[in-house]
Amino acid sequence: MNEPNNFADASNRKLTTYQEARLQNTASLRQLVVDAAAFILQEEGPEAVTVRKVAQKMGCSTKIIYSLFANKEGLAQQLYLEGCKILSSEFESASQSEDLQQYLINLAEVYWEFGQRYTSYYKLMFGGAFADFKPDEQSMKGTVTAMRRLLSVIVSAQEQGLIAGDSNAEFIVGTIWSSLHGVIHLHIGGHLGSVAASHAVYKGTVALLASSLFAPAAAAKHLKQE
């Protein structure tokens, strides 16, 4: 009967140094703290996210939280990046359409839904909920990643001659995003009435933006065919 070759198994196993193990444990602990903070954020809102409350949720001292994130702003940055991941995932799940104008409308609707379902994340990311937190370069890269699907639609539309003018794609995305954010921000502030009334204003804004982008190119194409 052959005995298992334990030596061979051991030689094929990747060794982990003490420093690597520490880093792995630290990364896991950081993620657990972010998860706890995210739970508080969603359940109670941005104002409830404090280092003390997160420590209580984790059952540890505030010193451990500070050792992992330095300060509340460091924790806020991780929550911001977590929000970017969620938004990116939501955009990726949007109904795709060969009609790029309709696809743009679908993505805009996903952004509205993100603001409704993840209001606390939205307030943190785009509403200045943490007064002392300013997104750094890493956070800005996370935002760009989240918005890449919207950017790709605009670039494709330009390449196909569906959008007139010579504005660059980033400028167009910024214009769209600013307009949509304005409606959501007014809604969150209670300035547009009920959710249904706010959503109607939002969809009207999206329709105007989409038609202003795509209609001139469509009209020019029609004139050429006459």
C-alpha positions in Angstrom: 0.0 0.0 0.0 1.4 3.3 -1.1 1.8 6.0 1.6 0.8 9.6 0.7 3.8 11.6 -0.3 3.4 14.3 2.3 6.9 15.7 1.4 5.9 16.2 -2.2 2.6 17.9 -1.2 4.5 20.2 1.2 7.1 21.1 -1.4 4.3 22.1 -3.9 2.6 24.3 -1.3 3.2 28.0 -1.5 4.8 29.3 1.7 3.5 32.4 3.3 5.8 34.7 5.2 4.9 36.2 8.5 4.7 39.6 6.9 2.4 38.3 4.1 0.2 36.7 6.7 0.0 39.9 8.7 -0.9 41.9 5.5 -3.6 39.3 4.7 -5.1 39.5 8.2 -5.0 43.3 8.1 -6.7 43.4 4.8 -9.4 41.0 6.0 -9.9 43.0 9.2 -10.1 46.3 7.2 -12.9 44.7 5.0 -14.8 43.6 8.1 -14.7 47.1 9.5 -15.8 48.6 6.1 -18.7 46.1 6.1 -19.7 47.1 9.6 -19.5 50.8 8.6 -21.5 50.1 5.5 -24.2 48.4 7.5 -24.5 51.4 9.8 -24.4 53.7 6.7 -27.3 52.0 5.0 -29.4 51.4 8.1 -29.0 54.7 10.0 -27.5 57.2 7.5 -24.1 58.9 7.1 -24.5 61.0 10.3 -24.5 57.7 12.3 -21.2 56.5 11.0 -18.7 57.3 13.7 -15.5 55.5 14.7 -17.0 54.8 18.1 -20.2 53.3 16.7 -18.2 51.2 14.2 -16.0 49.9 17.1 -19.1 49.0 19.1 -20.5 47.2 16.1 -17.3 45.3 15.7 -16.9 44.6 19.5 -13.4 46.2 19.5 -11.7 49.4 20.7 -11.7 52.6 18.7 -7.8 52.3 18.8 -8.0 49.3 16.4 -10.2 51.2 14.0 -7.8 54.2 14.1 -4.8 51.8 13.6 -6.4 50.5 10.4 -7.8 53.8 8.9 -5.9 56.6 10.7 -9.1 58.7 11.0 -12.8 58.8 10.1 -11.9 60.3 6.7 -9.9 57.2 5.9 -12.9 55.0 6.7 -15.1 57.4 4.6 -12.8 56.9 1.6 -13.2 53.1 1.8 -17.0 53.5 2.0 -16.8 55.9 -1.0 -14.9 53.2 -3.0 -17.4 50.6 -1.9 -20.2 52.8 -3.3 -18.3 53.1 -6.6 -18.2 49.3 -6.8 -21.9 49.1 -6.2 -22.7 51.8 -8.8 -20.4 50.1 -11.3 -22.1 46.8 -10.8 -25.5 48.5 -11.2 -24.5 50.1 -14.5 -23.1 46.7 -15.7 -26.5 45.1 -15.1 -28.4 47.8 -17.0 -30.6 46.6 -19.9 -28.4 46.9 -23.1 -29.9 48.1 -26.3 -28.5 48.5 -29.9 -30.4 51.8 -29.9 -27.7 53.9 -28.1 -30.1 56.6 -27.2 -32.4 54.1 -25.5 -29.3 52.6 -23.8 -28.4 56.0 -22.5 -31.9 56.4 -21.0 -31.6 52.9 -19.4 -28.3 53.9 -17.8 -29.8 57.1 -16.5 -32.7 55.1 -14.9 -30.1 52.8 -13.2 -28.5 56.0 -11.7 -31.9 57.1 -10.4 -32.4 53.6 -8.8 -28.9 53.8 -7.2 -29.9 57.1 -5.6 -33.1 55.5 -4.3 -31.8 52.2 -3.1 -28.4 53.4 -1.8 -29.4 56.9 -0.7 -26.8 56.9 2.2 -24.0 55.9 -0.2 -25.2 58.6 -2.6 -25.2 61.2 0.1 -21.6 60.2 1.1 -20.3 60.1 -2.4 -22.0 63.0 -4.1 -23.9 64.9 -1.4 -21.2 66.0 1.0 -22.6 64.0 3.9 -19.2 63.8 5.6 -18.2 67.5 5.8 -14.5 66.8 6.4 -14.2 64.2 3.6 -12.9 65.2 0.2 -12.4 62.4 -2.4 -8.7 61.9 -3.2 -7.1 60.7 -6.4 -7.9 57.0 -5.7 -11.6 57.9 -5.0 -11.8 59.9 -8.2 -10.4 56.9 -10.1 -13.2 54.8 -8.5 -15.8 57.3 -9.8 -14.3 57.1 -13.3 -14.5 53.3 -13.2 -18.1 53.5 -12.1 -19.0 55.8 -15.0 -17.1 53.9 -17.7 -20.3 52.3 -19.1 -21.9 55.7 -19.6 -18.7 56.9 -21.2 -18.5 53.9 -23.6 -22.1 54.6 -24.8 -21.3 58.2 -25.6 -18.0 57.3 -27.3 -19.9 54.6 -29.4 -22.5 57.1 -30.4 -19.9 59.6 -31.5 -18.1 57.0 -33.5 -21.3 56.1 -35.3 -22.1 59.8 -36.0 -25.2 59.7 -33.8 -24.1 62.7 -31.7 -23.4 65.9 -33.5 -20.7 68.4 -32.6 -17.1 68.1 -31.6 -17.4 68.0 -27.8 -15.3 65.3 -26.2 -17.0 62.4 -24.6 -15.8 63.2 -21.0 -17.4 66.7 -21.3 -20.7 65.2 -22.5 -20.7 62.7 -19.6 -19.9 65.4 -17.1 -22.8 67.5 -18.5 -25.3 64.6 -18.3 -24.1 63.6 -14.8 -24.3 67.1 -13.5 -27.9 67.4 -14.7 -29.0 64.1 -13.3 -27.3 64.7 -10.0 -29.1 68.1 -9.7 -32.5 66.4 -9.9 -31.6 63.7 -7.4 -30.0 66.2 -5.0 -33.1 68.3 -5.1 -35.3 65.2 -4.6 -33.2 64.1 -1.6 -33.6 67.7 -0.2 -37.4 67.4 -0.5 -37.7 70.2 -3.1 -39.5 68.2 -5.8 -42.4 66.7 -3.8 -43.1 63.0 -3.8 -40.9 60.3 -5.2 -43.2 59.9 -8.1 -43.2 63.7 -8.8 -39.4 63.7 -8.6 -39.0 60.7 -10.8 -41.2 62.4 -13.4 -38.9 65.5 -13.4 -35.9 63.2 -13.6 -37.3 61.2 -16.6 -38.2 64.5 -18.3 -34.6 65.8 -17.8 -33.2 62.5 -19.2 -35.5 62.8 -22.3 -34.4 66.4 -22.9 -30.8 65.5 -22.6 -31.1 62.4 -24.9 -33.0 64.3 -27.5 -30.6 67.3 -27.5 -27.7 64.9 -28.0 -29.1 62.6 -30.6 -31.7 64.7 -32.5 -29.3 67.2 -34.3 -27.4 64.3 -35.8 -30.6 62.5 -36.8 -31.9 65.7 -38.4 -28.7 66.3 -40.3 -28.7 62.7 -41.6 -32.3 63.1 -42.7 -31.5 66.3 -44.6 -28.6 64.6 -46.4 -31.0 61.8 -47.6 -33.5 64.3 -49.1 
